[in-house]
């Protein structure tokens, strides 16, 4: 089939699937109950559904934008910022990119509907190590909006009574400031210019068994991972989630 014909038929296919209720997909509907302006063009959307989604901390869902159907322009992978035990679903994003998906959320209001399907992702804690008894330590490193799945992981650890973790969170500003307040010096909020100083302090005092969970943009991950490897952190200790979306 020629590409020009695919371009014509694809929207028709997605519209028919929408009318048929997206057969074969377990699509869950949620209502936006709150929109939190974090900073700049970054917002958190608080959702409530008839039932909580079934996921592990650190995973993501395929999200259909508000007022849209499932198609190539209006579906994105979005990490859960909440942990499974929390009674609300939180999605956070920078809406400044201008994509059709982000434009829908930039215009969203409380009461709008959001649909989720296909929960996936391997950026999760090791039950035998990080949430066992005793749990091994975890160092979280986040850049910008890459904090989203890490908030989920930290919330889950705290809920399980596992407190041997620390966070270095680099960015021009920081999400979830109220959430971090109870954790004191376990949380280090910094800018990109000082992140390596914070890393040096964290790695120099870390146990050889410390797991590192790193999330951010391609450039951020590449620079941090290279630094960690040069400074004695083994490759198999580093868990990565790319957040270029």
N, C-alpha and C positions, 0 to 999 in steps of 0.2 A: 504494500500500500504506500503510495507516495506521501511525502511529509505534508504537502499542502492539504491532502485529504484528511490526514490524521488531525491536523489543526482545526479543520472544520467539524469533524465528527466528535472530537474529544469533549467539548462542552455539552454536546447533545447526550453523550454517554453518561456524563456525571449528573446531568439533570434527570435523566431517566432513573438512574440509581437512587437519586434523592427522592423521587416520587415513589419508588418502590420500598423506601425505608432503609436503604443501604444494606441489602441482604448479605448475610455472612459476616457482618461487622457488629460487634457488641458496642453500640454507640450509647453513651451515657449523657444525659442532659443535666446542666447546672445553671443556676441563676446567679448573676453578679449581685452580691449583697453589699459590697463596699469597694471603693476604688481609692487606694492610698497613693498620694503623690510622694514618691521617695525623694527625688531630686531631679532637676533638669527635665529631660523627656522620659524618665524612668518611673514606671508605675507598677504597683502590685494590685492584682485583681483578686478579690476574695470571693470565692464561689461556694454555693451550697446546693447539694443535690438531694434526691430522695434517699440515696445511699452513698456512703463514702466509697471512693474508688479503691480497688484492691491492688496495692502496689507495695514495693519495698522502698525504704528511704534511699534517695539518690537516683531513682528511676525517672523516666519521662513518659508523657503521653502524646499521641497525635491529637492536636487541638484544631477544631474547626472554628474559624473566627466568628464573632457575633454577626448575626444577620446574613450568614453566607452558607453555601452548601459545600460538600466535600469535593474539591477540585484542586488542581495544581497550584492555584494562586492563593487559596485560602486555608491551607492546612500546613502546620509547622510542628516540629518536635518542640515541646516545652517541658522543662523539668518541673517537678513538684517542689515548691519551696517549703511546704509543710511535711511533717512526718505522718505515718499512717495513723497514729493514735489521736492526732488533732481532729477536731470536729468541723474543720473548714478546709477547703482546698485553696491554695495560694499559688497563683502564677504571676511571675514578675517579668517585665520586658522593657526594653528601650524602644519606644515607638517612633523614633526619629528617622528610621531608614526610608520611609516612604513607600514600602512595599504594600501591596493590596491588603495583605494580612494585617500588617501593623496599622494601616490607615483605619481599618475596621475597629481595632481596639482603641485607637486615638479618639474615635468618636463614640466609644461605648459609654453607656450609662448604667447606673444601678437599676436592676430589673431586667436587663438584657440577658439572653440565653447564650450559653457556650456549650458546645458538644465535644466530648473526649472519646477516643477509642484507641485500641492497640497500645497498651502500656508495655514499654520495653526498657532496656538499659542494663549495663553491667557495672555501673559506677556505684557499687554497693559495698557495704562492710562485710568482712569475712566473719560469719557467726562463730567459727571455731577460735578466732584470734581476737577480734576487736570487741566482741560482745560476749565473750566467754567469761569464765571465772578462774583466775583474775583476767580482766581484759588487758591486751597489750596496748601501749600508747599509740595515739594517732596525731599526726601533724597535718592540719588542713591549710592549704594555700589557695587563695582565690584572687582573681583579677576581675574587677568591674562586676558586670552582671553575672559572671561565673560563680558568684557566691550562692546562687539560687539552690542547686542541689546540695551544696555544703550546709546550708541552713537546715535542710531536711535531715541530713546525716547527723548533725550535732543535736538537733531536737530529739531524734530517735535515741542517740546515745544517752542523753540526759534522762529521758523517760525510762530507760532500762537501768539507770543507776550507775552508768559507766562515765566517770568524770576525768579519766586520764587522757585528755586531749588538749590541743592548743590550736589557735587559728591565727594566721597572718593574712590579712585582707587588704589588698592594695587597690587603690583607685582614686579618681579625682574627688569622689564623694562616696558615701557608703549607705547601703540599704539596711533595713531592719535594725536601726540604731537602738530602739527600745528593747529588742530581743537580746542584744549583746550585753546590756547593762549589768545583769546579775552575775556575769561570768568573770568580772574583774580582769586581772592581768593574764588570764588564759586567752583573751582576745586582744590582738594587736592590730589596730586600724592605722594604715599608713598610706603614703603616696607611692607612686612608681619610683620616685627618686631615692626613697629610703628602704625599699623592700629588701634589698640585699643585705643591708645592715641588720634588719630584723631576722632574716634567714640565718645569717652567720651566728647570731646569738642562739637561735633555736636549735640549729643543727649541732653546734659545739657541745650542747648539754643533753643531746638526745640519746636515748637508748638505741643500740644497734638493731633492736627489734621493732623500732618505731615504723609504722606504716605511714606513707605520705599520700595524701589525696589532693590532687592538683587540678584546678579547673579555671579556664579563662579562654582568651582568644588564642589563635595559632601562635602569634608572636610571643605572647606572654608565656604560654606553655613551653615553647622552644627555648626561650631564654632561661626560665626557671629550671627546667629539666637539665639543661646543660650545666648550669651552676651546681645543682645538686649532685650530679654525677662527678663533676670535678672535685667536689668537696666530700667525697666518701660515702654518699648514699647509693646503695646498690640499686640497679635498674629494677629488680623484682620487688623492691619496696615501694615503687612509685606507681600510683594509679591515676590515670588521666581521663579527663572528660573535656572534649573540645566544645567551646561555646561560641563559635563563629556563626550564630544564627539569631 
